[in-house]
Every structure is written in C-alpha cells, then in structure tokens.
Amino acid sequence: MSKKSSLEQCVIDSLDAYFDDLNGTEPHGIHAMVMQTVEKPLLQSVMRRTQDNQSLAADWLGINRNTLRKKLKDHKLI
C-alpha cells in the first residue's frame, strides 16, 4: 500500500470532517463543491509562485493558457 501525500491526507481529513458535520444529512453536489473550493486557492498559489506569468502557470497546471485565463476570470482573479 502506498503512502498518501500530505495534501491527499489533508483532503481526506477535510472531507471526513465535512461528512461528520452533516450529522446524517445526505450530501449533494460534492464534486462541484470540492472543485470550486480547491480550484481558487490552487490558482492563487500557482499565480503567486509564477509571479503572475500565465504561460508558466498554465504549464505548471498542465492546462492551456486560454483555459487558465477563463478559470482566473471565473474566480475573479483577473
């Protein structure tokens, strides 16, 4: 069995806490909720580390620069 990364374990721990907080209420739209919650800070961190170089940030993220620009606009980061 492979060791989980600290980021992966952090996500697991956060989701476990989320499910515990539901107190038996059935969740809906978890995928969209997680993606929305994680994507903005990911973009902020990468943009900060690339000194707002969108071409480099897109390369780091493994996405097209136009896709990055759309995501940045969607999250009101540009």
C-alpha positions in Angstrom: 0.0 0.0 0.0 1.5 3.4 -1.0 1.8 6.2 1.4 -0.6 9.1 1.0 0.8 12.6 0.3 0.2 15.2 2.9 -2.1 17.1 0.5 -4.1 13.9 -0.2 -4.4 13.2 3.6 -5.5 16.8 4.2 -8.3 16.4 1.6 -9.4 13.1 3.2 -9.4 14.7 6.7 -11.4 17.7 5.4 -13.9 15.5 3.7 -14.3 13.3 6.8 -15.0 16.4 8.9 -17.5 17.6 6.3 -19.4 14.3 6.4 -19.3 14.3 10.2 -20.7 17.8 10.2 -23.7 16.7 8.1 -25.0 14.6 11.0 -26.6 12.1 8.7 -27.9 14.6 6.2 -27.4 13.3 2.7 -24.9 15.4 0.7 -25.5 16.6 -2.9 -23.1 18.1 -5.4 -19.9 17.1 -3.6 -17.7 17.0 -6.7 -18.7 20.6 -7.7 -18.3 21.8 -4.1 -14.8 20.3 -3.8 -13.6 21.5 -7.2 -14.9 25.1 -6.5 -13.3 25.1 -3.1 -9.9 23.8 -4.2 -9.5 25.5 -7.6 -9.4 29.1 -6.5 -6.6 28.7 -3.9 -4.7 26.5 -6.3 -4.8 29.2 -8.9 -3.9 31.9 -6.4 -0.9 29.9 -5.2 0.4 29.0 -8.6 -0.1 32.6 -9.9 1.8 33.9 -6.9 4.6 31.4 -7.3 4.9 32.1 -11.1 4.8 35.9 -10.4 1.5 36.1 -12.4 3.2 34.6 -15.5 0.1 33.0 -17.1 2.1 30.9 -19.7 4.3 29.4 -17.0 1.3 28.9 -14.6 -0.7 27.1 -17.4 2.4 24.9 -18.0 2.7 24.1 -14.3 -1.0 23.3 -14.1 -0.9 21.2 -17.3 -3.7 23.3 -18.9 -4.0 25.6 -21.9 -3.3 29.3 -21.3 -6.8 30.2 -22.5 -8.3 27.7 -20.1 -6.3 29.3 -17.3 -7.5 32.8 -18.3 -11.1 31.5 -18.2 -10.6 30.0 -14.8 -8.9 33.1 -13.5 -11.9 35.2 -14.7 -14.4 32.8 -13.3 -12.8 33.1 -9.9 -12.5 36.9 -10.3 -8.7 36.7 -10.0 -8.2 38.9 -13.1 
